[in-house]
Every structure is written in structure tokens, then in C-alpha cells.
Amino acid sequence: SPWLINLMYGASPNEELQQIVNEVSRRAGIKPPKAVVVRGPPNAFAYGNIFAGRYVAVTTGMLDIVDKRELEAVIGHELGHHKHKDNAIMLLFGIFPSIIYYLGIILIRAGILGGVSRLSERREGGGGGLFLVLIGAIAILLSMVIQVLVLAFSRLREYYADAHGAYVSGAKNMQRALAKLHLYYEYNDEMKHYIDNSKLRTLFIYAFMEAIANPFYSPIPYRKRRIIIEDIDHLIESLKQQPIDPAKEVFMSHPPIPKRLRFLDQVETGIERIH
């Protein structure tokens, strides 16, 4: 529920941010959502629905580390999620592996209890319980496979959102915003832990490991952390060269930053060809 997210985050409207959201929405050709500022480390996310309204939230930490053009790219990314209806789609897909997993647990428990009951009563025909356990185990394995597919689909949606951010503000600005986010969290273990354990991490523009969409989390205090970047473009080129561990990527809800930066190079080439 957007109301609950607003309450837990202490989201507050911001006129200056709303003006930027309005301008970026105009470029994107969509109706502007409500813009809110929330206290926390650098991040941004889109949430809401047609009933409670759509929102774009930007944290105070994000406002500290990006300039206006980079902020426009971040907002463009979040508007892309709204435009593509990613929140609703990912919530729907995210439910499936959970349902199948818990169905498997129920079947295994029913099979075990049924087998124990027959043994205690010294009755034959315990094969039914074993069959339920087997089906339950298969269901759990299937849920894991589906979860991996859901995460792959989530990463694909992030690429689409990055492309949208590049379209409205330029690929370079999208890259710079992502690089600054990466730099902030790369050497900050406390903030990494915060992102990993946030139940909103699938909504964030920057996140680490796997998750199923869930709109609740407990925020932690944000301490402003100064970032000194002498040459952000040099940092971007360095990040592009970093190797990616495919085994880790499989379990990530967001693509690794190096791959996102390289993808944005391709987007920039495509935009230049169009113009």
C-alpha cells in the first residue's frame, strides 16, 4: 500500500522535486506521478497504483550525491518503471514461486504426518504419504527454478528502466548516477547490509541480491557521507572493465553495475542513430 510506505518512510512532498518530475514526465510523454522525498541513504524508487496514486520517491542521500541532470536520469529510470507497469508485473510474478514453495511444504508435512499416522496404527498403504513428500519436494525445487527466472525478468526490467532514464536525460547522466551509487555502497558495508535486508530492495534503482516484491521495510538512520570524485567518467570506464561473476548474477534482482554501464553505451549509440 502506498499509504503504508509513505507512513513508514515519512515521505514528504517537495515542490522543487515535483517540478523536475513534471518536466521529465513531459519529455517521456506520461502523466507525472507525485514526487516525495524520504530520509535515507542514496536511492530512488517508484511505487503506487491507479487507486492510491503513483509516486516517485528520492532519498535525501540521493539528492546529496547527484547533480540536476543526473537526478533527471534517475527520475527517468523510475518513470520507466511506472510506464512499463513493472511494480504490478513483478508483484504478480513474484507471488508464484512463493505459492508453489509453500504448497510444497504443506504436501511434505501432510505426507510425513500421514505416514506417521499409518505406522502408529500399524496399517499398510503408507505409499500415499511418500508420494505426497515426493510431490512436495518437486514443488519446492520448481519454486526455486521459477524464482531464478523471476529474478532474470527483474533484471531485464531494470535494463528497460535504465534505457528510459537515458532517453529522457542522456545515457552519460544515467551512467554517472549509477556510478556514484556504486561508489557510495561499494566501500560501505553498513549500507550494503541495509540494502540487502530492505524488503523494498526490488523497487530500488540500486540493489544487490535476490528478493520477491514486498512493500515493507524498516528504515535505518542515514548519515551523510561525502563522496569526492575527481573524474566520474574515468570511474565509469574503470567500472565497465570489471569482470562479472555469472553465478552471483543469477541470484541478483538488479544487473551488476558494470553490465548496466556497458548496456547504456549501446543505448547511447542507438539514441545517436535515431537523431
Backbone hydrogen bonds, N-H to C=O, Kabsch-Sander energy under -0.5 kcal/mol:
donor,donor_aa,acceptor,acceptor_aa,energy
5,I,1,S,-2.1
6,N,2,P,-2.8
7,L,3,W,-2.1
8,M,4,L,-2.8
9,Y,5,I,-2.5
10,G,6,N,-1.6
11,A,6,N,-1.8
12,S,37,V,-2.0
14,N,35,A,-0.9
18,Q,14,N,-2.7
19,Q,15,E,-2.0
20,I,16,E,-1.5
21,V,17,L,-2.6
22,N,18,Q,-2.7
23,E,19,Q,-2.1
24,V,20,I,-2.7
25,S,21,V,-2.5
26,R,22,N,-2.0
27,R,23,E,-1.9
28,A,24,V,-2.0
29,G,25,S,-1.2
30,I,25,S,-2.1
34,K,54,R,-2.8
36,V,56,V,-2.3
37,V,12,S,-2.8
38,V,58,V,-1.7
39,R,9,Y,-0.7
45,F,57,A,-2.2
46,A,203,L,-0.6
47,Y,55,Y,-1.8
49,N,53,G,-1.4
53,G,49,N,-1.7
55,Y,47,Y,-3.1
56,V,34,K,-2.6
57,A,45,F,-3.0
58,V,36,V,-2.1
59,T,43,N,-2.2
60,T,38,V,-2.0
61,G,40,G,-2.0
63,L,59,T,-1.9
64,D,60,T,-1.2
65,I,61,G,-0.9
65,I,62,M,-0.8
66,V,62,M,-1.4
71,L,67,D,-2.5
72,E,68,K,-2.3
73,A,69,R,-1.6
74,V,70,E,-2.2
75,I,71,L,-2.7
76,G,72,E,-2.6
77,H,73,A,-2.2
78,E,74,V,-2.0
79,L,75,I,-2.9
80,G,76,G,-1.8
81,H,77,H,-1.3
82,H,78,E,-1.7
83,K,79,L,-3.1
84,H,80,G,-2.4
85,K,82,H,-1.1
86,D,81,H,-2.4
89,I,85,K,-2.1
90,M,86,D,-3.2
91,L,87,N,-2.0
92,L,88,A,-2.1
93,F,89,I,-2.6
94,G,90,M,-2.6
95,I,91,L,-1.1
95,I,92,L,-0.5
96,F,92,L,-0.8
98,S,94,G,-0.7
99,I,95,I,-2.4
100,I,96,F,-2.4
101,Y,97,P,-2.3
102,Y,98,S,-2.6
103,L,99,I,-2.1
104,G,100,I,-2.1
105,I,101,Y,-2.1
106,I,102,Y,-2.3
107,L,103,L,-2.4
108,I,104,G,-2.4
109,R,105,I,-2.5
110,A,106,I,-2.6
111,G,107,L,-2.6
112,I,108,I,-2.5
113,L,109,R,-2.8
114,G,110,A,-2.4
115,G,111,G,-2.2
116,V,112,I,-2.6
117,S,113,L,-2.3
118,R,114,G,-1.9
119,L,115,G,-2.1
120,S,116,V,-2.5
121,E,117,S,-1.5
122,R,119,L,-1.1
123,R,118,R,-2.9
128,G,125,G,-0.8
129,G,126,G,-0.5
130,L,126,G,-1.3
131,F,127,G,-2.1
132,L,128,G,-1.9
133,V,129,G,-2.0
134,L,130,L,-2.3
135,I,131,F,-2.6
136,G,132,L,-2.6
137,A,133,V,-2.4
138,I,134,L,-2.2
139,A,135,I,-2.3
140,I,136,G,-2.1
141,L,137,A,-2.2
142,L,138,I,-2.6
143,S,139,A,-2.3
144,M,140,I,-1.7
145,V,141,L,-1.9
146,I,142,L,-2.6
147,Q,143,S,-2.3
148,V,144,M,-1.9
149,L,145,V,-1.8
150,V,146,I,-2.6
151,L,147,Q,-2.4
152,A,148,V,-2.0
153,F,149,L,-2.2
154,S,150,V,-2.3
155,R,151,L,-2.3
156,L,152,A,-1.8
157,R,153,F,-2.0
158,E,154,S,-1.7
159,Y,155,R,-1.7
160,Y,156,L,-1.9
161,A,157,R,-2.2
162,D,158,E,-2.6
163,A,159,Y,-2.4
164,H,160,Y,-1.9
165,G,161,A,-2.4
166,A,162,D,-2.3
167,Y,163,A,-2.1
168,V,164,H,-1.8
169,S,165,G,-1.5
170,G,166,A,-2.4
174,M,170,G,-1.7
175,Q,171,A,-2.6
176,R,172,K,-2.5
177,A,173,N,-2.1
178,L,174,M,-2.1
179,A,175,Q,-2.7
180,K,176,R,-2.2
181,L,177,A,-2.1
182,H,178,L,-2.6
183,L,179,A,-2.5
184,Y,180,K,-2.2
185,Y,181,L,-2.1
186,E,182,H,-2.5
187,Y,183,L,-0.9
188,N,185,Y,-1.6
192,K,188,N,-2.0
193,H,189,D,-2.4
194,Y,190,E,-1.8
195,I,191,M,-2.4
196,D,192,K,-2.7
197,N,193,H,-1.8
198,S,194,Y,-0.7
198,S,195,I,-0.9
201,R,198,S,-1.4
203,L,200,L,-2.1
204,F,200,L,-0.9
205,I,44,A,-1.5
210,E,251,F,-1.2
214,N,199,K,-0.8
223,R,221,P,-0.5
224,K,222,Y,-0.6
226,R,224,K,-0.5
228,I,226,R,-0.5
229,I,227,I,-0.6
230,E,228,I,-0.5
235,L,231,D,-1.8
236,I,232,I,-2.3
237,E,233,D,-2.1
238,S,234,H,-2.0
239,L,235,L,-2.6
240,K,236,I,-2.1
241,Q,237,E,-0.8
241,Q,238,S,-0.7
242,Q,239,L,-1.4
248,K,245,D,-0.6
249,E,245,D,-2.2
250,V,246,P,-1.6
251,F,248,K,-1.3
252,M,249,E,-1.9
253,S,209,M,-0.5
254,H,208,F,-0.6
260,R,256,P,-2.0
261,L,257,I,-2.6
262,R,258,P,-2.1
263,F,259,K,-2.5
264,L,260,R,-2.0
265,D,261,L,-1.1
266,Q,262,R,-1.3
267,V,263,F,-2.0
268,E,264,L,-2.6
269,T,265,D,-2.0
270,G,266,Q,-2.1
271,I,267,V,-2.6
272,E,268,E,-2.3
273,R,269,T,-1.8
274,I,270,G,-1.8
275,H,271,I,-2.0
